[in-house]
Every structure is written in structure tokens, then in C-alpha cells.
Amino acid sequence: MLIKEVERFIEEDLGYDDVSCTIVPDKPVEAIIFTKEACVIAGIKEAESIFCYLGVQDETTLKDGDHVKEGDIIFRLKGGAVSILRAERLVLNFLGHLSGIATLTRACVDIVRKHSETTRVACTRKTTPGIRKFEKLAVAAGGGDTHRFNLSDSVMIKDNHVKLMGIEAAINAAKKTSFTRKIEVEVESAEDAVLAAKLGADIIMLDNMQPEAVRETLEILKEKGLRDSVIVEASGGISLENLENYAKTGVDVISMGSLIHKSRWIDLSLEIMS
């Protein structure tokens, strides 16, 4: 975490006059952070950045992606009472939110692995403004794929691009950006998937297709000798409840906005030791 990011988060939480933490005697204390439920932990580095900035000594044997049990200690802390109290909510927010994302991602990856060793589970750009990179890194901690971090990573031609200029013109324009950037095209039919593949798309996103339609599209691409030349991604309306049906299709990537926006925060707590 960059210093300017730490300072922005701390400023938001402390405000202009911290009248909550400063009422306690600022004496040296020890504390622990522990989890109240089993989870895949994430946010370790973010927490360490906050502790470092506030002058709190932290100790942990964990790294992002580790499984922890209910009651496991995540951090042992030493520092001034005021600094530890100031770090408390900010650190717990990051750990709880990011661990929730990592835990849900791991559950989804485990479902997919029952049917495929190669299909990737990816997130999307449906993220919280200002903390996207942290949420996406939590997906990675859970065994998922971060997909593109921003609009500069690759070219994604979506339905509104196609409405404005058509698939062929959009792909031709995308090819002029840079040879280093992959081109992904969002389609809603097998016909458009074939067209995009023939025009040189690197990735084809099958948007809001039911599992059977995904399977049929993959078969059509194979029959036309196009399957091996493209990465095929299924996206739209995919959740923990219907994920297994998509995992059985043989698609290369399953992208799920729900990895982030439907994840549940993990319950953790900071306790000062008496």
C-alpha cells in the first residue's frame, strides 16, 4: 500500500480532531487480532502498511491465501494505546472485507476444480471505487484471476461499442492500439462469436448465455476450426448457486462480479491484552 493511500484512509477515519482515541492514556500495550470464523485470510500486507505508518509493531506467520480457523490469531501487536486504537477499525475493515472476497473466491474455485483443472475463475471491474486493486488482489489470494485492473490493460469491446461501430470496425480499431494488448469481444450469440474469432479476437466473452448455449457455442467454434485460436469466457449472472453448471461446459474462463459485490465480510476482532 502506498503511503499516500495509507494517509488517505487514516485521514478519512480520524477526521480533523480525534476525540475518541486520544482520551485514553497513551501507554505501551499489547494486543491481538483474531478471527471469529474460519476463512481464507487476505489483507495482511495492507494491515502491515497501516501498522507501520502508525508505529505499531506487528507479528504474524500468515500470508494472504492461508486458511485460518475460528479463534486463530492473525496478528500480535505492540505499541502505544492511541496508535493501536487508531489502527483498529481501519485494519479490521480491510481484513474483514478482503478475507470475505478471498473466502468466496476459494469456494468458487473449489467448485470449478471438481470439473476442470484449467478453467479460471475471474472477477470483473464491478469493484468499490478507490480500493479496486485491493479487492482484486483478494480474489487472487483466494485462487482466482484478477482479470483486467483497468481500461488500459486490454481492449474489451462490449455491446455498446458494437452498437456504435459494429464488431468488425471495433476489432480493426482495437488492433491499432498496441500488439501487447489482447482484444476481447463481448457477444450474445454463437454467430457473433464465430465472427469475432474470424476477425482475430483473442478472447470471446459469452455474455449472459445459459450453460447449454455456452456449450453449443464452444462446439460450433470447434467445428469451424476456431476453438483453439481463442480464449472463451462466460460471464453474466453467474453465482455460487449456478456456477457448477458453467464449470461443466468446458469454457476457459468464468468471470463473476459477485466474487466482490456479493462477498460477506469476515468477522474479526482486536483485543488489548490486560
N, C-alpha and C positions, 0 to 999 in steps of 0.2 A: 504494500500500500504506500503510495506516495505521501510525503509529508503534507503537501497541500490538501490531500484528501483527508488525512487524519485530522488536520486542523479544521477543515470544513465540518466534519462530523462532530467534533468536540464543540465547536462554536455553536452549532445548532442545538446541542443538548445542554450546554452550560448557560447559554444566553449571556446577557450583559452583566449580571450580578448574581452569582451562585449563592443563594441564601439557604440552600438545603444541605450541601456537603460541608460548608465552612462552619457550621455550628458545633461540629464535633471537635474534640481535642486532636490535633494533628500529630499523633504519636505513632511510632513504628508498630505495625501489626502484621499478622499472618492471616491468610485466607485461602480457601479452596473454591474451585468451581467444579461442580459435579452435575451429572445428568440424571434426570428423574425417570428416564425411559431408555430402552435400547434404541440405538440409531447408528447411522453411518455419520461419523463426525466430519465437519467441514468448517472452515473459518479460522483454523489455527493460526495461519500467518497474519490474517487481518487482526486477530486478537493480540498477537505479539507486537504488531506495529503500534497498536493503541497503548499497550502496557509500556513499551519502550519510550514513547513520546511523553508519557505521564510519569516516567521514572519508577515504574513498578517492576520488580524482579519477578520473572515468571519461570516456572519449570514444568515441562511436560515431556512425556515419552511418546506422545501421539503425533500422527500426521494426518492430513486430510485423506479420507477414504478408509480409515480404520473403523472397524466395528467396535462399539462400546456397549456395555450392559448397563442396566439401571443401577444407579449408585456409583458408577465408576468416576474417579476423579480425573478431570480433564486438565486442570492447572492447579499448581500450588503457587501461591503468591506471597511476596514480602514487599512492604513499602509503607509510605505514610498513609494514615487512615483516610485523609481527604482525597488523595490521589486514587486509592483503591475504590472509594465510593464513586468518584467521578468516572472511573473506567467501567464500573459495574454494568449499568444498563446498556451502554454502547456495545460492550463486548458480548453481553448475553444476547442482544438483538442480532448481532452478526452470527454468532454461533448457532442460535436457535433457528434463524431463517435459513442460513446456508446448510445446516445439517438436515433440515427438513427437505430441502431440494435434493441433497445427496442421497438421503434415505429413500425417497420416492423414486429417484433415478435408478438406484440399485435394484429396487423391487421390479421395475420395468425391464431392466437388463436381464434379470434372472428369468423372467417370463419368456423373453425372446430367446434366451440361450437354450431353452428346452426344445426349440425347433430349428435354431440356426446358430452356428458358431461365428458367422461372419456379418450378419445383419447389424448395423449400427443403430443405436437409439440416440436421437439428437434432440436438442432443444431448438428454439426459434428466437426471433427478435422480440417476442412478447415478454418483455422484461420490465423491471422497475427503473424508471429514469434515474440516472445518477449512480446506480450500483449494478449495471448490466454485467460488467466484467467479473464481478464477484459472484453473481448468480450463475454465470456460465462456467466459471471455474468450479463451482459447487457441483454442477452437472458432471464435469469431468471427474471430480472426486468420487462420484457415485458410479463411475464406469461408463458414462455417456459421452456423446460427441457434442462439442460446443457449437457446431455449425458456424456460420459467419458471425463475427463480432459486430460488424457494421457494414454500411453500404459500400465501403471501399474494398472489402476483402475479395469479393467476386461480383459478377453481374448476375442478378436474378431478374428474369423477365416474367412479370406477373400479368394477371388478367387485364389490368388497366393499361399496361404497356401495349399489350396486343390490341386492345380496343383503339388505342391512339395511332398505332402504326403497323399492326399486323405482325405475325410471327417471323416471316422471312426478313422484313426490313429491320425488325428489332434485333434479330440474331446477327445480321450483317453489320449493324451499328455496334453491337457488343464486341464483335471480332476486332474492331478498330481500337479498342481501349488499350489492351496490352496482352501479349502472348502469355504472360504469367497468370492471368486471371481466368478462372474457369467460368463457363457460361451455363447457367441453369435456367430452364424454361418451365413455367407452370402451365400445365394442361389439364383439361377436364374430360378428354376423350382419347380413345386409342388412336383415332385418326390423326389428331394433333400431336400425339406422342411420336408416331411414325414420322410425321412431317418434321418435327423438331430434331429427331435423330438424323434424318437425311440431310438436314441443313447444317449439321455439325455441332449441335448442342453437346456439352459434356455431361450434363446432369438433367434428367427429366423428372419434374415433380408432378406426381399424380394427385391432384387436389380434390379433396372431398369425394374420392371414389370409394365405393364399398369394396370389401375384400375380394369378392368374386370378380368385380370389374378390374381390380388390380391384377389379379391372376390372369384374366383374359388378355389384358394389355401386354403383360410380360410374354405371353405365348405368341401373340401377334408379332411383337418385336423379334422374337426368336425365329419365327417362320420367315421373316423378311431379312434375316441375317444381320439384324441391328442390335440385338440384345447385348452382345459383348462389347459394343463400342460406347455404351453409355452407362452411367450410374443412374439407377431408378430409385426415386424417393417417394414414399407415400406420406401424405400429410393431410391434416384437416379432420377435426372431430375424433381424433384417436385418444383414448383414455385407458386407464388401468383396466377398465371393465371389458373393452373390446380389443385390447392390444394383441391378445393371443391369436385372434383371427387374422390379423395383419401379419403376424410373425410367420404364419403358415404359408403365406403367399410366395415367399422366395424373393421379396423385394430387398434391395441393398441397404436402404436407409428408411427408418421410421422416425419422422420428426413430430414432436409433441410439445406444443406450447404449455400444456398442462403440467409438464415437469416443474415449471416455475410458478405459474399463476394458480395452480391447484395444490401446491405442496403445503403441508401442515407444519407449522413451527414446532420444533422440538423443545420440550420443557427442561431448562437447565437452571441452576441456581448458584449464587455466590454466597458463601457463608464465612464471616470473620470468626477466626478461632479464638476462643476465650483462654 
